[in-house]
Amino acid sequence: METLQAEPTNRSELSLLVVDDSRAQRRMLSVLLGRWGYRVTEAASGEEALDACAREKFDIILSDWMMDGISGLEFCNRLRRMAGDTYSYFILLTSKSEKAEIADGLEAGADDFLTKPVAPGELRARLRAGERIIGMQAELLEKNRLLGSTLTELQRVHDALDRDLLQARAVQQTFMRERRASVPGGDVSILFQSSGHVGGDLVGWFRINTNSVILYSIDVSGHGVASAMLSARLAGLLSGAAPERNAAIVMSSHARRETWAPEDVAQRFNRLILDELKVDQYMTMVYVQIDLLTGKGRLVQAGHPHPVILRRDGGFDRLGQGGLPVGLLEEASFTGENFVLLPGDRLFLMTDGITECPDPAGEELGEDGLLAMLTRHRAMPSGRLLEALVWDLAKYLGSDEFPDDVSGLIFDYNGI
């Protein structure tokens, strides 16, 4: 193999391989190409050319078709099968002019043809066409490299965000306290399943004093981090572990815990969201206060699904009058409603991720569908009933990936 270094030119040099079993033909082409500014390498056979291509990348290849051993056509075919993301512009030198033969050359991977004897003007024009192709390919490779680098960085950021969201989900789960808990006169069972890493639903309870318990179900508008952050703020404001920061608790002069009426709590949260937090989200809620001695309760419903009492005799009572969401309108007002639980009754609070769960055709479950599910499972203990409800919802949806957060709370009133 012989290499001829080209004279320097103002044009960027390209590497070019000349393949011909005629030494005179190789030298003639090499001298001409060198004058034009190409860095030229010679190969005396197809086998030698393949070895050269295995060691070095050539921008353009000029190869005779008819050679002893591996023909130019076979050399081209083997070159195209060699691994790598680079491309060499391949010109076959031939005396063949039949259409079928030219078609064979194109099928083998050749880009262009030149008829022998080669005319310098035509050769230079074909080389310039090849340079344009090589330039476009180099530009495409660089863009692909940049795209790959960008995708890698995006994946890294996504993975980091995914880890953060998983941690956030674990923290959010702690807001729900125990999924099963008992208070004098009753038991609490909680269901919470977010539709993504984090959710905007919040369900829970806290004691005011020995004889009173608060239950709540909240659904912050939207999905994702913003909704979860507001949900976390609300969890802190309804924490039984920190009564001094609880927005619903009032400490009397005798250090006895009292609470605002449910409708007043809704009004306070309405002002908090609009005047202090000033966020784009609003929320729906049901907030309930129950006297554990008497079973008497009072609730406020603010744009939330109706609470349901599963009566011990097998009936159902739907509570609430609808009402406006919290944090949507400054002039919104909220109305409380009284009810009574008898020993053996169960109060069920839920978010609209249950009642608005769609089937594959888009038909929502609705309150009637929910009551049918509750009827089917009402003989179960409350914890198992909630689990069965999730299974039924997944079956109704046709998937266990819910489009909205699914949460609920059942309070079993046992009486004292």
Secondary structure as a PSIPRED ss2 file (coil, helix, strand):
# PSIPRED VFORMAT (PSIPRED V4.0)

   1 M C   1.000  0.000  0.000
   2 E C   1.000  0.000  0.000
   3 T E   0.000  0.000  1.000
   4 L E   0.000  0.000  1.000
   5 Q C   1.000  0.000  0.000
   6 A C   1.000  0.000  0.000
   7 E C   1.000  0.000  0.000
   8 P C   1.000  0.000  0.000
   9 T C   1.000  0.000  0.000
  10 N C   1.000  0.000  0.000
  11 R C   1.000  0.000  0.000
  12 S C   1.000  0.000  0.000
  13 E C   1.000  0.000  0.000
  14 L C   1.000  0.000  0.000
  15 S E   0.000  0.000  1.000
  16 L E   0.000  0.000  1.000
  17 L E   0.000  0.000  1.000
  18 V E   0.000  0.000  1.000
  19 V E   0.000  0.000  1.000
  20 D C   1.000  0.000  0.000
  21 D C   1.000  0.000  0.000
  22 S C   1.000  0.000  0.000
  23 R H   0.000  1.000  0.000
  24 A H   0.000  1.000  0.000
  25 Q H   0.000  1.000  0.000
  26 R H   0.000  1.000  0.000
  27 R H   0.000  1.000  0.000
  28 M H   0.000  1.000  0.000
  29 L H   0.000  1.000  0.000
  30 S H   0.000  1.000  0.000
  31 V H   0.000  1.000  0.000
  32 L H   0.000  1.000  0.000
  33 L H   0.000  1.000  0.000
  34 G H   0.000  1.000  0.000
  35 R H   0.000  1.000  0.000
  36 W C   1.000  0.000  0.000
  37 G C   1.000  0.000  0.000
  38 Y C   1.000  0.000  0.000
  39 R E   0.000  0.000  1.000
  40 V E   0.000  0.000  1.000
  41 T E   0.000  0.000  1.000
  42 E E   0.000  0.000  1.000
  43 A E   0.000  0.000  1.000
  44 A C   1.000  0.000  0.000
  45 S C   1.000  0.000  0.000
  46 G H   0.000  1.000  0.000
  47 E H   0.000  1.000  0.000
  48 E H   0.000  1.000  0.000
  49 A H   0.000  1.000  0.000
  50 L H   0.000  1.000  0.000
  51 D H   0.000  1.000  0.000
  52 A H   0.000  1.000  0.000
  53 C H   0.000  1.000  0.000
  54 A H   0.000  1.000  0.000
  55 R H   0.000  1.000  0.000
  56 E C   1.000  0.000  0.000
  57 K C   1.000  0.000  0.000
  58 F C   1.000  0.000  0.000
  59 D C   1.000  0.000  0.000
  60 I E   0.000  0.000  1.000
  61 I E   0.000  0.000  1.000
  62 L E   0.000  0.000  1.000
  63 S E   0.000  0.000  1.000
  64 D E   0.000  0.000  1.000
  65 W C   1.000  0.000  0.000
  66 M C   1.000  0.000  0.000
  67 M C   1.000  0.000  0.000
  68 D C   1.000  0.000  0.000
  69 G C   1.000  0.000  0.000
  70 I C   1.000  0.000  0.000
  71 S C   1.000  0.000  0.000
  72 G H   0.000  1.000  0.000
  73 L H   0.000  1.000  0.000
  74 E H   0.000  1.000  0.000
  75 F H   0.000  1.000  0.000
  76 C H   0.000  1.000  0.000
  77 N H   0.000  1.000  0.000
  78 R H   0.000  1.000  0.000
  79 L H   0.000  1.000  0.000
  80 R H   0.000  1.000  0.000
  81 R H   0.000  1.000  0.000
  82 M C   1.000  0.000  0.000
  83 A C   1.000  0.000  0.000
  84 G C   1.000  0.000  0.000
  85 D C   1.000  0.000  0.000
  86 T C   1.000  0.000  0.000
  87 Y C   1.000  0.000  0.000
  88 S C   1.000  0.000  0.000
  89 Y E   0.000  0.000  1.000
  90 F E   0.000  0.000  1.000
  91 I E   0.000  0.000  1.000
  92 L E   0.000  0.000  1.000
  93 L E   0.000  0.000  1.000
  94 T E   0.000  0.000  1.000
  95 S C   1.000  0.000  0.000
  96 K C   1.000  0.000  0.000
  97 S C   1.000  0.000  0.000
  98 E C   1.000  0.000  0.000
  99 K H   0.000  1.000  0.000
 100 A H   0.000  1.000  0.000
 101 E H   0.000  1.000  0.000
 102 I H   0.000  1.000  0.000
 103 A H   0.000  1.000  0.000
 104 D H   0.000  1.000  0.000
 105 G H   0.000  1.000  0.000
 106 L H   0.000  1.000  0.000
 107 E H   0.000  1.000  0.000
 108 A H   0.000  1.000  0.000
 109 G C   1.000  0.000  0.000
 110 A C   1.000  0.000  0.000
 111 D C   1.000  0.000  0.000
 112 D E   0.000  0.000  1.000
 113 F E   0.000  0.000  1.000
 114 L E   0.000  0.000  1.000
 115 T E   0.000  0.000  1.000
 116 K C   1.000  0.000  0.000
 117 P C   1.000  0.000  0.000
 118 V C   1.000  0.000  0.000
 119 A C   1.000  0.000  0.000
 120 P H   0.000  1.000  0.000
 121 G H   0.000  1.000  0.000
 122 E H   0.000  1.000  0.000
 123 L H   0.000  1.000  0.000
 124 R H   0.000  1.000  0.000
 125 A H   0.000  1.000  0.000
 126 R H   0.000  1.000  0.000
 127 L H   0.000  1.000  0.000
 128 R H   0.000  1.000  0.000
 129 A H   0.000  1.000  0.000
 130 G H   0.000  1.000  0.000
 131 E H   0.000  1.000  0.000
 132 R H   0.000  1.000  0.000
 133 I H   0.000  1.000  0.000
 134 I H   0.000  1.000  0.000
 135 G H   0.000  1.000  0.000
 136 M H   0.000  1.000  0.000
 137 Q H   0.000  1.000  0.000
 138 A H   0.000  1.000  0.000
 139 E H   0.000  1.000  0.000
 140 L H   0.000  1.000  0.000
 141 L H   0.000  1.000  0.000
 142 E H   0.000  1.000  0.000
 143 K H   0.000  1.000  0.000
 144 N H   0.000  1.000  0.000
 145 R H   0.000  1.000  0.000
 146 L H   0.000  1.000  0.000
 147 L H   0.000  1.000  0.000
 148 G H   0.000  1.000  0.000
 149 S H   0.000  1.000  0.000
 150 T H   0.000  1.000  0.000
 151 L H   0.000  1.000  0.000
 152 T H   0.000  1.000  0.000
 153 E H   0.000  1.000  0.000
 154 L H   0.000  1.000  0.000
 155 Q H   0.000  1.000  0.000
 156 R H   0.000  1.000  0.000
 157 V H   0.000  1.000  0.000
 158 H H   0.000  1.000  0.000
 159 D H   0.000  1.000  0.000
 160 A H   0.000  1.000  0.000
 161 L H   0.000  1.000  0.000
 162 D H   0.000  1.000  0.000
 163 R H   0.000  1.000  0.000
 164 D H   0.000  1.000  0.000
 165 L H   0.000  1.000  0.000
 166 L H   0.000  1.000  0.000
 167 Q H   0.000  1.000  0.000
 168 A H   0.000  1.000  0.000
 169 R H   0.000  1.000  0.000
 170 A H   0.000  1.000  0.000
 171 V H   0.000  1.000  0.000
 172 Q H   0.000  1.000  0.000
 173 Q H   0.000  1.000  0.000
 174 T H   0.000  1.000  0.000
 175 F C   1.000  0.000  0.000
 176 M C   1.000  0.000  0.000
 177 R C   1.000  0.000  0.000
 178 E C   1.000  0.000  0.000
 179 R C   1.000  0.000  0.000
 180 R E   0.000  0.000  1.000
 181 A E   0.000  0.000  1.000
 182 S E   0.000  0.000  1.000
 183 V E   0.000  0.000  1.000
 184 P C   1.000  0.000  0.000
 185 G C   1.000  0.000  0.000
 186 G E   0.000  0.000  1.000
 187 D E   0.000  0.000  1.000
 188 V E   0.000  0.000  1.000
 189 S E   0.000  0.000  1.000
 190 I E   0.000  0.000  1.000
 191 L E   0.000  0.000  1.000
 192 F E   0.000  0.000  1.000
 193 Q E   0.000  0.000  1.000
 194 S C   1.000  0.000  0.000
 195 S C   1.000  0.000  0.000
 196 G C   1.000  0.000  0.000
 197 H C   1.000  0.000  0.000
 198 V C   1.000  0.000  0.000
 199 G C   1.000  0.000  0.000
 200 G C   1.000  0.000  0.000
 201 D E   0.000  0.000  1.000
 202 L E   0.000  0.000  1.000
 203 V E   0.000  0.000  1.000
 204 G E   0.000  0.000  1.000
 205 W E   0.000  0.000  1.000
 206 F E   0.000  0.000  1.000
 207 R E   0.000  0.000  1.000
 208 I E   0.000  0.000  1.000
 209 N E   0.000  0.000  1.000
 210 T C   1.000  0.000  0.000
 211 N C   1.000  0.000  0.000
 212 S E   0.000  0.000  1.000
 213 V E   0.000  0.000  1.000
 214 I E   0.000  0.000  1.000
 215 L E   0.000  0.000  1.000
 216 Y E   0.000  0.000  1.000
 217 S E   0.000  0.000  1.000
 218 I E   0.000  0.000  1.000
 219 D E   0.000  0.000  1.000
 220 V E   0.000  0.000  1.000
 221 S C   1.000  0.000  0.000
 222 G C   1.000  0.000  0.000
 223 H C   1.000  0.000  0.000
 224 G C   1.000  0.000  0.000
 225 V H   0.000  1.000  0.000
 226 A H   0.000  1.000  0.000
 227 S H   0.000  1.000  0.000
 228 A H   0.000  1.000  0.000
 229 M H   0.000  1.000  0.000
 230 L H   0.000  1.000  0.000
 231 S H   0.000  1.000  0.000
 232 A H   0.000  1.000  0.000
 233 R H   0.000  1.000  0.000
 234 L H   0.000  1.000  0.000
 235 A H   0.000  1.000  0.000
 236 G H   0.000  1.000  0.000
 237 L H   0.000  1.000  0.000
 238 L C   1.000  0.000  0.000
 239 S C   1.000  0.000  0.000
 240 G C   1.000  0.000  0.000
 241 A C   1.000  0.000  0.000
 242 A C   1.000  0.000  0.000
 243 P H   0.000  1.000  0.000
 244 E H   0.000  1.000  0.000
 245 R H   0.000  1.000  0.000
 246 N C   1.000  0.000  0.000
 247 A C   1.000  0.000  0.000
 248 A C   1.000  0.000  0.000
 249 I E   0.000  0.000  1.000
 250 V E   0.000  0.000  1.000
 251 M E   0.000  0.000  1.000
 252 S C   1.000  0.000  0.000
 253 S C   1.000  0.000  0.000
 254 H C   1.000  0.000  0.000
 255 A C   1.000  0.000  0.000
 256 R C   1.000  0.000  0.000
 257 R E   0.000  0.000  1.000
 258 E E   0.000  0.000  1.000
 259 T E   0.000  0.000  1.000
 260 W C   1.000  0.000  0.000
 261 A C   1.000  0.000  0.000
 262 P H   0.000  1.000  0.000
 263 E H   0.000  1.000  0.000
 264 D H   0.000  1.000  0.000
 265 V H   0.000  1.000  0.000
 266 A H   0.000  1.000  0.000
 267 Q H   0.000  1.000  0.000
 268 R H   0.000  1.000  0.000
 269 F H   0.000  1.000  0.000
 270 N H   0.000  1.000  0.000
 271 R H   0.000  1.000  0.000
 272 L H   0.000  1.000  0.000
 273 I H   0.000  1.000  0.000
 274 L H   0.000  1.000  0.000
 275 D H   0.000  1.000  0.000
 276 E H   0.000  1.000  0.000
 277 L H   0.000  1.000  0.000
 278 K C   1.000  0.000  0.000
 279 V C   1.000  0.000  0.000
 280 D C   1.000  0.000  0.000
 281 Q C   1.000  0.000  0.000
 282 Y C   1.000  0.000  0.000
 283 M E   0.000  0.000  1.000
 284 T E   0.000  0.000  1.000
 285 M E   0.000  0.000  1.000
 286 V E   0.000  0.000  1.000
 287 Y E   0.000  0.000  1.000
 288 V E   0.000  0.000  1.000
 289 Q E   0.000  0.000  1.000
 290 I E   0.000  0.000  1.000
 291 D E   0.000  0.000  1.000
 292 L C   1.000  0.000  0.000
 293 L C   1.000  0.000  0.000
 294 T C   1.000  0.000  0.000
 295 G C   1.000  0.000  0.000
 296 K E   0.000  0.000  1.000
 297 G E   0.000  0.000  1.000
 298 R E   0.000  0.000  1.000
 299 L E   0.000  0.000  1.000
 300 V E   0.000  0.000  1.000
 301 Q E   0.000  0.000  1.000
 302 A E   0.000  0.000  1.000
 303 G C   1.000  0.000  0.000
 304 H C   1.000  0.000  0.000
 305 P C   1.000  0.000  0.000
 306 H C   1.000  0.000  0.000
 307 P C   1.000  0.000  0.000
 308 V E   0.000  0.000  1.000
 309 I E   0.000  0.000  1.000
 310 L E   0.000  0.000  1.000
 311 R C   1.000  0.000  0.000
 312 R C   1.000  0.000  0.000
 313 D C   1.000  0.000  0.000
 314 G C   1.000  0.000  0.000
 315 G C   1.000  0.000  0.000
 316 F E   0.000  0.000  1.000
 317 D E   0.000  0.000  1.000
 318 R E   0.000  0.000  1.000
 319 L C   1.000  0.000  0.000
 320 G C   1.000  0.000  0.000
 321 Q C   1.000  0.000  0.000
 322 G C   1.000  0.000  0.000
 323 G C   1.000  0.000  0.000
 324 L C   1.000  0.000  0.000
 325 P C   1.000  0.000  0.000
 326 V E   0.000  0.000  1.000
 327 G C   1.000  0.000  0.000
 328 L C   1.000  0.000  0.000
 329 L C   1.000  0.000  0.000
 330 E C   1.000  0.000  0.000
 331 E C   1.000  0.000  0.000
 332 A C   1.000  0.000  0.000
 333 S C   1.000  0.000  0.000
 334 F C   1.000  0.000  0.000
 335 T C   1.000  0.000  0.000
 336 G E   0.000  0.000  1.000
 337 E E   0.000  0.000  1.000
 338 N E   0.000  0.000  1.000
 339 F E   0.000  0.000  1.000
 340 V E   0.000  0.000  1.000
 341 L C   1.000  0.000  0.000
 342 L C   1.000  0.000  0.000
 343 P C   1.000  0.000  0.000
 344 G C   1.000  0.000  0.000
 345 D C   1.000  0.000  0.000
 346 R E   0.000  0.000  1.000
 347 L E   0.000  0.000  1.000
 348 F E   0.000  0.000  1.000
 349 L E   0.000  0.000  1.000
 350 M E   0.000  0.000  1.000
 351 T C   1.000  0.000  0.000
 352 D H   0.000  1.000  0.000
 353 G H   0.000  1.000  0.000
 354 I H   0.000  1.000  0.000
 355 T H   0.000  1.000  0.000
 356 E C   1.000  0.000  0.000
 357 C C   1.000  0.000  0.000
 358 P E   0.000  0.000  1.000
 359 D C   1.000  0.000  0.000
 360 P C   1.000  0.000  0.000
 361 A C   1.000  0.000  0.000
 362 G C   1.000  0.000  0.000
 363 E C   1.000  0.000  0.000
 364 E E   0.000  0.000  1.000
 365 L C   1.000  0.000  0.000
 366 G H   0.000  1.000  0.000
 367 E H   0.000  1.000  0.000
 368 D H   0.000  1.000  0.000
 369 G H   0.000  1.000  0.000
 370 L H   0.000  1.000  0.000
 371 L H   0.000  1.000  0.000
 372 A H   0.000  1.000  0.000
 373 M H   0.000  1.000  0.000
 374 L H   0.000  1.000  0.000
 375 T H   0.000  1.000  0.000
 376 R H   0.000  1.000  0.000
 377 H H   0.000  1.000  0.000
 378 R C   1.000  0.000  0.000
 379 A C   1.000  0.000  0.000
 380 M C   1.000  0.000  0.000
 381 P C   1.000  0.000  0.000
 382 S H   0.000  1.000  0.000
 383 G H   0.000  1.000  0.000
 384 R H   0.000  1.000  0.000
 385 L H   0.000  1.000  0.000
 386 L H   0.000  1.000  0.000
 387 E H   0.000  1.000  0.000
 388 A H   0.000  1.000  0.000
 389 L H   0.000  1.000  0.000
 390 V H   0.000  1.000  0.000
 391 W H   0.000  1.000  0.000
 392 D H   0.000  1.000  0.000
 393 L H   0.000  1.000  0.000
 394 A H   0.000  1.000  0.000
 395 K H   0.000  1.000  0.000
 396 Y H   0.000  1.000  0.000
 397 L H   0.000  1.000  0.000
 398 G C   1.000  0.000  0.000
 399 S C   1.000  0.000  0.000
 400 D C   1.000  0.000  0.000
 401 E C   1.000  0.000  0.000
 402 F C   1.000  0.000  0.000
 403 P C   1.000  0.000  0.000
 404 D C   1.000  0.000  0.000
 405 D C   1.000  0.000  0.000
 406 V E   0.000  0.000  1.000
 407 S E   0.000  0.000  1.000
 408 G E   0.000  0.000  1.000
 409 L E   0.000  0.000  1.000
 410 I E   0.000  0.000  1.000
 411 F E   0.000  0.000  1.000
 412 D E   0.000  0.000  1.000
 413 Y E   0.000  0.000  1.000
 414 N C   1.000  0.000  0.000
 415 G C   1.000  0.000  0.000
 416 I C   1.000  0.000  0.000
